[in-house]
Amino acid sequence: METLTTTAALRERVRAQRAQGKRIAFVPTMGNLHAGHLQLVRHAKTMAECVVVSIFVNPMQFGPNEDFASYPRTRDADKAVLQDEAADLLFMPDVQEIYAGGDVGRVTRVEVPGFEGDLCGQFRPGFFTGIATVVTGLFNRVQPDCAVFGEKDYQQLVMIKRMVRDLCMPIEVHGVATMREADGLAMSSRNGYLDTAQRARAVRLYQVLCEVKAGLEAGRRYVDVLEQQAMGHLAAAGFNPDYVSIREQDSLKVPNPQATQLIVLAAARLGTTRLIDNVKISIA
Amino acid sequence: METLTTTAALRERVRAQRAQGKRIAFVPTMGNLHAGHLQLVRHAKTMAECVVVSIFVNPMQFGPNEDFASYPRTRDADKAVLQDEAADLLFMPDVQEIYAGGDVGRVTRVEVPGFEGDLCGQFRPGFFTGIATVVTGLFNRVQPDCAVFGEKDYQQLVMIKRMVRDLCMPIEVHGVATMREADGLAMSSRNGYLDTAQRARAVRLYQVLCEVKAGLEAGRRYVDVLEQQAMGHLAAAGFNPDYVSIREQDSLKVPNPQATQLIVLAAARLGTTRLIDNVKISIA
C-alpha cells in the first residue's frame, strides 16, 4: 500500500491503476479506524481491483464547539491495519491540500436541500454541507467508479446518494451494514470518549431503537408516541437525547401510513459524547 | 456531428472517443449560437481532438421575472452551424434529464461564496448558484479535460475557475475574448431583443467602458468617480444601468491602489433588455 499526501501524486497513481484496466473503489474516512471501517474496505475490495482509502478529519463538518481538535488521530495504527487489509492506496492530505485558501468559510459549498435542519442537521449546523463539500472534493480527486459508506451514518449515506444523483456524479454509492460490539453498541471512533460507566450504559441506545422496531413490528403505528417513549427511555438511562425519529428508509421522509420500509434513527449524548445509531424496519 | 439527448448516450460516445486516446473539450451554451459561441468552439478544437457542445437553457439560473420562457431557442440553426464548425458531439438534454425530480428548488446546489450578491449577483438572485450547479452537473456528465467559456460573461468565468479550484474538478477552464459587432457591441443572444433604435444606442455600453479604461490609463485613480461618471453617461444614453464597477482582473476584488491588472464591468438595461459587457485594463 502506498500513502500519498498530494492530489497530484494520488491522481498519477490512480491513473496508472486505471491504465491497467482496474476499477477504482473509494472509502473516505476520518481515520481512527475500527472494524466498521475495515468492513467498508472489504466491501470495496469486492467491487473493484483497486481500493483507495482516504483519511481526512474535515474541519468544515465540525461546529465551533465540537471535537475537531480532539478527534482521535491515529495515523500509524491506521496505516498498519489498512496494510493488513491490502488496501491499494491511502490518501492522507493535510487541511491546506483540501482547502487551498485554508479558509473553510470562503470555499465553494455543496448543499443538499433538506439535510441542514433535519435530524442531525438540526443539532449540527453546517455539518451536512461540510460533508457534501469535502466528499465532492475527494470524489473529484480520486475519480472512483464506486464509493463505500457505512450505514451507521445513515443520514449522510442518503445525502451522498441524493447529491450523486442530483449532480450526476459518475460514481456508484454503496452502503454497508453497521458493525456492532458484542453487546450491540454501534462501532464508532467516538465510543473511545466514553468512560467505563458511560460505556456500560451506551448500549441502551441500540436497545431502545430495537424496542421501537419491535413496537412497529407488533403493529403499533403511532410513530410520535413511539418516538416520545424512546426519548424517555434514553433519558432514564442517563442519555441526553437529541432526537429519536422514525422515517421512510430510502427518502428519510416522515412516513406516510402505507410505508413499509422504515428506519428509526437517534442521536443522544452521554456526558459530552454524542452517539448516533439507527435500525431498519420492514413491516408487513 | 452526433446529437445526443440523454446522459447515458452522451457518456457512451465520450467513452468511445476517449478510448481512442482523444482529449475532450467542452463548450456549454444556452444555444441561439452566434459568432461568439463559434469562437469558443474553434478555441476548443485547438485544445482537444473531440469537442462536445451542450445546448441547455437552464431554468435554475433565471429569476421568476426573467426571460426563461422567451429565451431564443433555435435548435435547427444551432445544429447546422455546429455541423459546419465540425463539433464532434452535441448534447441537447431536456429539463427532466438535467433535473431528475423536475424541481429546481429542491436540487443539490453548488454555491461559490462572494458571487451571489456581487455585481450581476446583486441584481439576479440565484443566478450564479444556478450556473455553478448546472455547470457541475454538465461537467459530471461530459467529464471533459477542458472547458471553454466566453469572457463576455466575465463574472461567470471567474466563478467557474474558483469552483473548479475549490472542488478540485479535474478540468482546465479556458476563457476566450469577447467577439464584437462591427460597431463594438459585444455579441449576445439578448441583442436580438433590441429594436432598431435600441440597437443603435446599445454600442454606448462598450464605448462608456472604453472611456473608463482611457481614464484609468490616463492616470485617473478615483475608481468611484469614474464609475459614477460612467453610470451617468449610460443613463444619458437611455440606459437604466445596474452597475459599473472597476475590479481586479483575476479576483474581481475591489482594487487596492497597487493593482495594475484591472477590469471594468457593467450591466445596463435598454427597455426590458439587460446587456452586460466588460473591458480589461492594464495600467503601468
Interface residues (C-beta under 8 A of the other chain):
Chain A: T7 R11 A100 G105 R106 V107 T108 R109 V110 E111 V112 P113 G114 A132 T133 T136 G137 N140 R141 Q143 R162 M163 R165 D166 L167 C168 M169 P170
Chain B: T7 R11 Y99 A100 G105 R106 V107 T108 R109 V110 E111 V112 P113 G114 A132 T133 T136 G137 N140 R141 Q143 R162 M163 R165 D166 L167 C168 M169 P170
